[in-house]
Amino acid sequence: MDLNPHIIDLPKKIVVGINIVPNTPDYIGELGYGRGSVVAVVTGPRVYGIVCRELIDSLIDRGFDTSYWIVEKPLKTLADRLVEEIREYKPVLIIGVGGGKAIDTAKYVASKMGRPFISIPTAASHDGITSPFASLKGMDKPTSVKAVTPLAIIADIDVIAKAPSRLLKAGVGDLVGKLVAVKDWQLAHRLRGEYYGEYAAQLALLSAKHVIRYHEVIASGNPEGVRIVVEALISSGVAMGIAGSSRPASGSEHLFSHALDILAPKPALHGEQVGVGTIMMLYLYGDPRWKRVRKILQKIGAPTNAQELGIPEETIVKALTIAHTIRPRYTILGEKGLTWEAAEKLARETGVID
């Protein structure tokens, strides 16, 4: 057992329900912020008109000094510029409202400013809504950077249910990836002596098993299915907070997705790519669950092959051969990665390419 200390940083409040965004001032008040508190809201252009304007109005009505910033792209250069702009406003709290780009940017800004962050997701496409990591582009490689754990998460099922169904399906793809991530973490522990936390690992696995068990409810598209995915994503994010790293939620399946982000003419959604990567990495482990994962993704209407991802088959194979170079993280791909022949065979055997 590794007894070296590591910090466990968890959200103080998680609220999941119907039509709860208007209650945000109350939740903030319960966290110790009241009238006169300066609050910065980071959101996306589409989300502003859908939900954020109402949120800002409710905050102003309750006496919060509130301003907002709209994020067009999740670029590190833009995020750094936003840090300087928001710093002049001197907020005591940063709120991210929207999908991945807004929440990741807000999380990054909060980290750089040393301010607490509240996550208000409008889609359930990945576990970034809860995790202490931010995925920003414009760096050498498309990997996550340590940011800050949300002080609170306010997940409005009514709002999230109105997002395109493709985003929810991508969330399922991201969640089944934990089956591989935990295997990779265990492998790194055994072969490289890396820290491994059983509790965090089991919590991440629970989030994957939860959506697998209730995939038919998710496929139905009703609000209960949305809640299942949202709560599983939150659980996965909490697992990362407990582990102090993204290890329980991100392994070789994520490296494959990041490789596609670099190579593909038009990458698919993160969770979609992770789902396909999960199928192949489970096969690489000799884990028969790859067939069940593929069947479940097919049943909910998520991509399971190159054609459905909209990515050329050659790009899939190439991504498999470079995935191990994305970040210094030991996985089933090893230190040298897959040869072209091995990658092509893997993709064919799992039906990812013809």
N, C-alpha and C positions, 0 to 999 in steps of 0.2 A: 504494500500500500504506500502511495506517495503522500507523505505528510507535510510536504512543502506548502506554505499558505498560498491561497489565491482568493481574490475578492469575489463574493457573490453579490451582485447588484440586481435587485428585482423591482418591478413596478410596485407602487404603493396602492394603486387603485386600478381595477379593471372593471369596466361597465359594459355589459353586452345586453342589448334590448332593442325594442321597437320605438322609433321616434324619440330618441334620447339626446340627439345633438342640441336641441334647444335648451336642454338642462345643463349644458356645459358650464355656465357660470356658477351653478350650485356645486358641481363637482370640483371646480377650481377653488371655490370658497372653502370646501371641506379639506382641501390640501393646504390651506393657510393663506390664500391670496384673496384680497378683498378690494373694495372700492378704491380707485386710484392706482392700482397696480398696473404697471406698463407691460403690455402683452404684444408680442410680435407674431403674426400669423403668416405662415408660408403655405402657398397653395398652387394649384395648376390653373391654366386659363379656362378650361371647361368646368372644372369643379367649382370655381368661384361663383358662377351663376347658378349652379345646381344646389349647393348647400352652404358654401362658405359665406356668402353675403348675409344669409340669415343668421349664421353663427356670429359674425362680426357685429351685426346690429344688436343681437341679444347681449353681447359682451359690453357694448357701449351703453346700452340701456341700463345695465346693472352697475355702471360706474367705472368700468375698466378702461384705461387709456389704451386703445387698440389701433394698430395700423397693420396693413397687410402687404405682402410681396408676392408676385406671381412668378413661378419658375417655368420656363419654357423647356429646358433640357437639363438632365442630371449631370452636368459637366463640372468637374472640380474647379476649373477656372471661374465659372459663373458662381459656384458656391462660395469660393474665397472672396469674390467681389461682394457677394451678398452679406458675408460676415462683416465686412467693413461698413456697409450701408446700415445694417441693423444695429451694429455696435453704437453708432451715433445716436440711435433712438433710445439706448440704455434700457432695454426690456429686462424684466425679472423672470420672464417665462417665454418659451418658444413653443408655438403650436403648429404642428404639421397636419394639413388637411388634404387628403387626396389619395392618389395611388403611389406607386413606388418612387417616382422622381421627386414629388413634393415632400413625402415623408423622409426619404433618405437625405434630401438636401437640408430639411429642417433639423434633422438629427445631427448632421454634420455641423451645421451652424451652431447649434446648442452646445456641442462638444467643444468647438473652438472658442466659444465665448464663456464656457464654464457655467452655463445656465441650464435649468431643468427643461425637459421636453415632454410635450403631451402629443400622443399619436391619435389622430382621428381618421381612420382609413375609410375610403369610399369604394374600395374593391378588395377582394380576398384572393389575390393572385400569388402571393408569396409571404413568407414569415418575417419579412422585413418590417411589418407593422408592429412587431414586438421586440425584435432583436436589438442588441447593442451595436450592430454593425450597419454601415452605410455603403451602398454600392453606387459609386460615381464613375463616370466615364472621363476619358481624357488623360488618364494616367498611362503608364507603360503597358499595363495589362488590366483587363476588366475584372478586378477582384474587389473584395469588400475591405473596408478600413474600419478600425475600432472607433466607435463614436460614443454614444451615451445610451444607457437603458432608459426607455420612456418612464417618466414619473407616473404617468397614467395612460391608459388606453381606453378610448371611448368608441366602441364599435356598434354603430347603429345598423341593425339588420335590415331595416326598411330601406336605408340609403344604399347599402351594399348589394341588396337584392336587385336594385335597379341598374346596376352595372351590367355591361355585356356578359352573357353567360360564358363566353370564352375565358374570361378572367377567372371565374370561379373554377372552371375546369383546370386552368393552369395552376391554381392553388392546390388542387388535388395532386397534380404532377409533382409539385414542389414537396408535398408532404410524403408521398410514397418514397421519395428519395432518401428519407431517413433510414430506410431499411439497409441501404448501401452505406450511408455515412457512418452509422454505428459500427458496421463491419470493418470499415476502413480504420476507424478510430481504435477498435480492438486490435487490429493487425499492427498498427503503428505502436501500440502499447507493447505488444509481444515482441516485435522485431526491433523496435527502436527505443524502447523504454520511455515512450511518451506518456505523460500523465493521462489517466483514464478515470472518469467518474461514472460509476455504475448507475447512480441515481439519475444523473443528467441523461445518460444513454437510454435508460428505460423510459424516461419521460418523453424523449424524442420518439422512441419506438411506439409509445402509446399513441402519439398523434398520428403516426402512419397507420397503425392498426385500426384506429378509430374511423378514419375515412374509408378504409378497406371494408370494415364491417358494415358501414352504413352507406355504401356507394349507391345503392338503389334509391335511397332517400335523396341523396345528392343529385342523382340523375333525373329525379322527378322535377327538379327546379323550384320546389316550394321553399318557403322561408326557413323551415326546420333544417333543410339541407344546407342552406347558407350558414345557419348558426353552427352546424356541425363542423363545417370547414373553418369558419372563423375561430371557434374555440380550439380547434386542433392547431391552427397556425399560431395562436397565442401560446399554447402549450409548448410548441417547438421553440418559440422565441424565449420563453422562460428557461427552457433547457439550456440554451446558449448562455443565458445570464448566470445560471448555476455553474456551468462548466468554465465560464470565463473565456470561452473561445467559441468559434462557430463549428467546432469539431462534431458535436452530436447531430448537426443538421446539414453539414456540407462535406461531401467527400468526392470520390472520383466522378460521380454523376454530375456534380456541379462543375468540376474541372472540364468535363466534356462540354457542358453548356457554355462556359466561358470561352472555350476554344471556338465554338460555333459563332459566338459574338464577334470574334476576331476575323474569322474566315468567311462567313456566309455573306452573300450579296445583300440579303435581307433576312436577318435572324428572326426566328419565331419568338414567342413570349418565353421568358426565363423558365417558368414552370413547365411549359410544354416541352422544352428541350431537356429539362431535368428528368421529366417522366420517361422520355425515350432513353436517356442515358441510364436511368435506373434499370430498365429492361436489360440492357446490354451488360451492365456491371454485375447484376445478380447472376446472369448467365456465366460471366467470367469467374465468379465465385463458385460455380457449380450449384447454385441455389435454385431449386425447382420453382420457387415463387415467382420467377421472371414471367412464367406463362400466366399466372394469376394476375399479376400486375398489368400485363399487356391486355388481358381480357377485361379487366375493370376499366382501364383507360379507354378501351374501345367502347365499352358500354355507356360511359358517361359522355362520349363524343370527343375525347381528347386525342391528339395525334399519337400514333405509335410507329410511324415510319417516315422516311425522308420526304416522300411525296406529300404526305399530310402536313409535314412541317413547312413545306415549300422551300426546301433546301436541296441542292444537287447531291446525288449520292456520293460523288467524289469528295465533296466537302465534308460529308459525314465521316468518311474513312480518314481523311486528312486530320479532322478534329480529334479523332481517336489516337492518332499517332503523335500529336503534340500536346494532348491534354496534360500529361505529366509535367510539362514545362511551365504551366501557368503560374504555379506558386510552389514554394518548397514545403509540400505537404505529402507525407508518405501515404500511399493508397495501394489498392490492388494492381494499379498500373506500374508500380515499381519505380525505380530511378531511371530506367532506360526507356520505359514506355512500350508501346506495341509496334511491331513492324507493320509495314503496309499490308503484307499478306495476312498477318494475324488479325489486323483490324478489319480487313475486308471480310474475312471468314466470320468473325464475330457478328458483324452487321448483317450478313446474309443468313446466318443460322438463327438469328432472332427475328428475321423478317423486316428489319429496319431498312434494308435495301434489297432489291430483287436479285 
